[in-house]
Amino acid sequence: MRVERLTYNKIKIFLTFDDLKERGISKDEIWQDIPKVHQLFRDMMTEADDEVGFKADGPIAVEVFALPAQGMVVIVTKGHNEYELEDEYDDDYIEMQVTLDESDEIFYEFSSFEDVIALAKRLKPLNLDGGVLYSFEDCFYLKFEEHDLTEIELDTLIALMAEFGNSSTITSHRVIEYGKALMDSHAISQINKYFN
């Protein structure tokens, strides 16, 4: 679980499916209103308080974005309190507005171009040669569309990408908007052609 403060009243939490598995929660159960999901949310809020000083007091809005075979991003926004006294709130009661979104893309972040080259070399014998390569804020990002891959290719690609990088907690929309497209198609085959 990774926690990042976005603004004074908003945080982003990235959960891998391994994080869920450790807590005995399946991909399907995460969307259910059951005690272990409630406990997961309490754990997330405790970790957010410990790591970035974010206290979930008062009304909050929760947005959950599922990333296929990678995990999920949870964005928590604290609303404005209309009461001055914190005693007005019951610690066991949290008002939530939940928005769900699922992405059909595989989007990974790499700290160096050498990691991208090493990944491309590993993907070459598997005939996985697509992807779009971006740079943004001193990192590199590879994006693949899930519908362009078979299920076996998808699982293999994600396993190898996780070996060299991390699932991005920044949305591809932000990277596309503010970053730079270095290779706008067949990034893996281009990297292998010029660097391997």
Secondary structure as GFF3:
##gff-version 3
##sequence-region A 1 196
A	DSSP	beta_strand	2	7	.	.	.	ID=ss1
A	DSSP	beta_strand	10	16	.	.	.	ID=ss2
A	DSSP	alpha_helix	17	22	.	.	.	ID=ss3
A	DSSP	three_ten_helix	29	31	.	.	.	ID=ss4
A	DSSP	alpha_helix	35	52	.	.	.	ID=ss5
A	DSSP	beta_strand	60	67	.	.	.	ID=ss6
A	DSSP	beta_strand	71	78	.	.	.	ID=ss7
A	DSSP	three_ten_helix	86	88	.	.	.	ID=ss8
A	DSSP	beta_strand	96	102	.	.	.	ID=ss9
A	DSSP	beta_strand	105	110	.	.	.	ID=ss10
A	DSSP	alpha_helix	113	123	.	.	.	ID=ss11
A	DSSP	three_ten_helix	124	126	.	.	.	ID=ss12
A	DSSP	beta_strand	132	136	.	.	.	ID=ss13
A	DSSP	beta_strand	139	145	.	.	.	ID=ss14
A	DSSP	three_ten_helix	146	148	.	.	.	ID=ss15
A	DSSP	alpha_helix	151	164	.	.	.	ID=ss16
A	DSSP	beta_strand	166	167	.	.	.	ID=ss17
A	DSSP	alpha_helix	172	178	.	.	.	ID=ss18
A	DSSP	beta_strand	180	183	.	.	.	ID=ss19
A	DSSP	alpha_helix	187	195	.	.	.	ID=ss20
###
